[in-house]
Amino acid sequence: MAITIMDVARHAGVSPSTVSYAISGKRPISPSTRARIDKAIVALGFTANAGARALATSQTMVIGLLTQFHQDEFAPAMLQYVLPVSDTARELGYDILLVTETDATGALRRVTGTGMVDGVVLLDVVHEDPRLDTLRAAPQPGALVGLPKRTEGLDVFDLDFGESARILVDHLHALGHREIIVVSPPRHVFDRGGAYGWRFRDAALERGARYGLQIHPYYGEAQQPAIGLSINAILDARPTATALIVHNDATIAALPSVLATRGTRVPDDLSVVSLYSKDFGRAFSLPYTAVESSPDQLGQQAVRQLVRRIAEPELAGAPVTRFIAPDLTVRGSTR
């Protein structure tokens, strides 16, 4: 049998309306009365109905998390961003509604238009993201993990991909490398508007040109066996290159086994640097010098700013565009 507010009221020796006020926060309750109600809730295992709470407070205590898992992309890379958003939301008292529909704009319009959520976090943001006009028009605030072409009216959080590339090129140049391969995300990521791909690649090319280096850019792959075939073809095409910069999660995850099969030693035969998170590196046993991609910081900052706008809109201030500064960890994969 379901436990009701009436049961909690009888157990605490108060009226049902007092229990309702304690749960909703609509009226002040004395500390001693609240303590009795809290004790009764724990003793009975009562869970407040989310719908009733929403009616009482005009808040759902739910944050919408909208992303897409494309079949032609490397799913573990995207999952790195989902967990910190969810964990931070729970820490702040919010649940997560994960929406992964193909019709992303329609899904966003539905969850905001029907009041299912108090705010929205968008992942998988592209350069000209079709969801943004809908989000700007929604009554709820939104935060983005990823930099679009137009940021006005929204809080935006992203890694500084350009500076990440420059740091890696600087590192290799200082060690004396003069011919470097850069492996980018797959071509379809660029075609879809994944600006992080060309922000990194173009900055690497510009930095290399400043130093007079030979920089050879290639698109990588996201699925096997194309990943292994691609790595081998690239290395075969550039036998005089002494260093490899990998900005592609699927490629870097597969690289140790491909290089072992080729008999290529790192760093004796080839220096390797990349961009990935420490957790991702541990999951795939990656030994490479790399810039931290910071999914934890991005997710945490996006949710904290969003909750600030939900709870204290008058204090949240103007929308922000904030970049995480790159942090290079040297792991002995360069010489």
N, C-alpha and C positions, 0 to 999 in steps of 0.2 A: 504494500500500500504506500502511495506517495505521501511524503511528509509535507504539510501545508503550513502557511503562516499561522493558522488557528492553532495547530499543534505547538508551534514554537511559543505562541502567546500564552497558552495554558501552562507550558513547562516553565516559562520565565515569570509567570504571574503578572502579566501586563495585558493591555488590550491589543487586538490584532492591528489597529491603526498605529500603535506605538512601534510594533515590529516593522510595519511597512515604512514608517518614517526613518527608523534606524537603518533599514536596508537602502532606501533611496537617498537618504541624506537631505531630504527636503525640509526637515525641521530639526532643530537642535534637541538632542537627547542627553540627559544627565549621564555622567560617567558611570555611576553605579547601575543605572537602568541598562545602559548599553552593555555593561559587563555581563549582566544577567542574560540579556538577549544573545550575546556572543556565546556564552556558555551553553545556552539551550540549543543554539544552532549546531555547535560542535557535537553535543551529546546526541542529538537526534539525526545528525547527518543531513541537515537541510541544505538544499541548494536553491538560491533565488532564481526564479524564472527569468531568463534573459529578456523575454518579451515584456514582462511586467516591469522590469527594471528600466527598459528603454522608454516605456510610456511614462514612468515616474520621473525620469531624469532627462528625457529628450536626448539621451546618448545610448549607443549600443555597446560601447566599450569593445568595439571590433574595428580593426584596421584592415582594409583591403590591400592585398599584395598581388599585383598584376604582372605576370610575365608569360613568356612563351618558351616551350622546350621544342626547338626545331629539330626535326629528324636528321638534318644534315649538320648538326653541331654536336659538340662534346658535352654531354649532359653534366658530368661531374664539375665542370667549370662553373656552370650556372648555379648548381646546388650550393656552392660556397657562399652565395649571397643570400640564399633563402634562410638558412639557419640563424645568422646573426640578427636579421630582421625579426624573426619569430621570437628569439630569446629576449631581445631587448623589449619587444612589445609586451611579453609576459611579465618581465621585470617591472614594467610600468603599469600593469594591471589591464592590459588589452589582449584580446584574442586576435588570431589572424584568419582572414578569409582568403585562401589562395585561389586565384582565378587564372586559368591557363588556356582560355578559349581562343580559337583561331580568330574569331571576330573580336579582336581586342577592344576596338572602339565601342562596339555594341555592348560588350560585357561591362566596360567602364560606365557607360551611360546607364545601364541597368542597376548596378550596385550603388551608384551615387543617387540616381533619380528616385529609387525606392527607399532610400534611407537605410540601407543594409549596413553601412559602415559610417564611422565618424571621420575618416580620412583615408588617403590612398598613398601607397608607395608603388612607384613604377620601376620595374627592372627592365633590362633588355631595351633600353632607350636608344633610338636611332636618330640620325641627323635631322631629318624632317619627320618627326614622329606624329602619326595621324591621331594619336590619343590626346595630344596636348590641348587642342582647342576645347575638347569635351571636358577635360580636367579643369581648365581655366573657368569654364562656365558653370561648373558644379558648385553646390553650396558648401561642400566639404573641402578642406585644404588638401594639398598633395605635395609629395616630395619625390624627387627623381634620383636614382642612382645611375648616373650616366649623363653625359653632356649633349644636349640637343643644339640645333642651330639657333633657336630662339629660347631664351631662358626667362623672359619677363613674366612676372606674376607667380613664379614657382621657386621653391627651394631645390637647389641642385647640388649634388655631391658626386665627386669623381676623383680618380687618381690623375695626377699630372703626367699623362702618357708621353707628352713631348719631352719633358725634363727627364723622365725615366730613360728614354732612348739616348738622350745626350749623355747621361751619366754612364751608361754602358759603353758607348763609343769612346768617351773620355778614358774609361778604365782600360780598354783594349789599346787605344792609341798610346797611352803612357807606357804600356808594356812593349811597344814597338811593332804592333801589328799594322800592316799596310794594305791588306786585302781581306775583306770581311764579307761574309754572307749574312743576309737578314731574311729570316723566314717569318712571314706575316700570317695573320688569320686567313682562312680560305677566301677565294675570290667572292663567293656568294655573300660573305659578311660585308665586304665593301659594297657590293651591289645593293644590299638591303639598307645601307646607310650606317653601318657600324663605324662611326667616326673615330673611335679609339684605335682602329686599325691604321687609318692613314695619318692620324696624329702622331703615332709612334713611328711609322715607316718614314714619313716625310721629315720628321725631326732627325732621324738617324742619317738620312741622305744629306740633309743640310749640314749636320755636324761633320760628317765625313768629308764633304766638299771643302769645308773650312780648313781641314787638316791635309787636304790633298790625298785622301784615301780612296781606294777602289771599294765601293760598296755595291754588292750585287743583291738586289731585292727579289724575292720569290714569294708567291702565294704558297701556303702550306695546305694540308688536308685535315679533315676532321674524323675520318673513319678508316679503319683497316679494311682491306690491305693497301688502300691508296696511300696511307701515311708512310709506310715503309718504302713503297715504291718511289714516292716523292722524295724522301730524304736521300735515298741512294742515288736517284737521278741528279739531284742538286749537287751532291758532293762529287759525283763523277764528272759533272760539267765544269766544276771549279776546283781542279786538283791543286792549284797553287794558293788557294785561300788558306789562311792560318787560323782564322777565328770564325765562330758561328754565333750569331745573335738570334735567339728563338723567341718570337712573340706569338706563340700558338700553343695552347694548353695540351691539345691532343698530340702534337708533334713532340713537345718536350717530354711528355709522359712515356712515349714510345722510344725516345732517342737512346737511352742506355742499351736496350737490347739490340737496336739496329747497329749502333757503333761497335758493340761487342761482336756481332756477327761479321762485320766488316774487318775486324781486327784493328780498329782505330782507337788509339789510346788518348785519353784526356788527362792532362793537358799536353802530353808529350808530342802527339801528332796534331792535335786540334784543340784550341781553347774554345770553351763553350760558356756563354752567359745567357740569361733568360729573365723572364718576369713571371713570377707566380707567388702564391702565398706559402707561408711556412707549413700550414696544414696540408696543402696540396703537395708540397715537396715531400713531407713525411709519408703521405698516403702512397706515393709512387716511388719512394726511395730515391729521390733526385739529389745528386751530389753537386749541383752546379751553382756557381756564383749567380745571384739573382737579385733583382729589385722586388721588394715585397709589394704584392698587388693590393693588399689591405682590404679584403672584403669585409672583415669584422668591423674595422673603423667606419667604412662607408655605410654599412647597414645600421650600425649603432647611431651614427650621427644623423642619418636620414630619419630614423624613427623618433629620436629625441626631439629633433626640430619639429616634426609633425605633431607629436603629442603636445609640445609647447603651444603650437598654433590651435590645437583643439581645446586645450584646457585654459589657456591664457592668451587669447588672440590679441588683446590690447597690449600685451607686453612682448609679443613675439617679434615685433619690428618688421622692417622691410624684407622682402625675399632675399635670400642669399645664394650665391654661387661659390662653393667652397671646394678647393682641391686639396687632396692629401699629398703631402710632399713625399717624393720617392726615398726609400731607405734601402741602400745596397748592402747585402750580406755577402762577404767574400768566403767562398768555400773551397778554394784551392783548385778550381777547374780552369784556371788561366795561367799562362806563363809567357 
